[in-house]
Amino acid sequence: LRTNVMFDGLFSMGMLLVATAGAAMLWRTANRATRPLSSLVVLGASLVGAGVFNLFDGVVNHYLLDLHNVVHGTEAWNPHWIAVSLLMLVVGLLILRLANRRNEPGEPTTEPAD
């Protein structure tokens, strides 16, 4: 159990670094945009990111490496974790699609401002 907790902590620290880098890239993109990013884009991208992270965690850590389970001592909740992760991913993609439709065609949103 100690080994599982240690590797789970290391994985969480690594993912925190990835999330911090993603937030920094989002900040740079938003500040360079001629139009500010809509809250729909931020919400959709956040859901996609969380869904991908949880899907990776569920498949790799729960099933392939068997490092830990959602509820320690039972694998009963692992399929639910995967299902909710997929739901977050799909909803995030749908929100991003909606946000993309709201943008006027032909107008770039990430061109550097003069």
Secondary structure as the mmCIF struct_conf table of DSSP 4:
data_model
#
loop_
_struct_conf.conf_type_id
_struct_conf.id
_struct_conf.beg_label_comp_id
_struct_conf.beg_label_asym_id
_struct_conf.beg_label_seq_id
_struct_conf.end_label_comp_id
_struct_conf.end_label_asym_id
_struct_conf.end_label_seq_id
HELX_RH_AL_P HELX_RH_AL_P1 ARG A 2 ARG A 32
BEND BEND1 THR A 34 ARG A 35
HELX_LH_PP_P HELX_LH_PP_P1 PRO A 36 SER A 38
HELX_RH_AL_P HELX_RH_AL_P2 SER A 39 PHE A 56
HELX_RH_PI_P HELX_RH_PI_P1 ASP A 57 LEU A 64
BEND BEND2 LEU A 65 LEU A 65
BEND BEND3 VAL A 70 VAL A 70
STRN STRN1 VAL A 71 VAL A 71
TURN_TY1_P TURN_TY1_P1 HIS A 72 GLY A 73
STRN STRN2 THR A 74 THR A 74
TURN_TY1_P TURN_TY1_P2 ALA A 76 TRP A 77
HELX_RH_AL_P HELX_RH_AL_P3 ASN A 78 ARG A 102
BEND BEND4 ASN A 103 ASN A 103
HELX_LH_PP_P HELX_LH_PP_P2 GLU A 104 GLU A 104
TURN_TY1_P TURN_TY1_P3 PRO A 105 GLY A 106
BEND BEND5 THR A 109 THR A 110
HELX_LH_PP_P HELX_LH_PP_P3 GLU A 111 ALA A 113
#
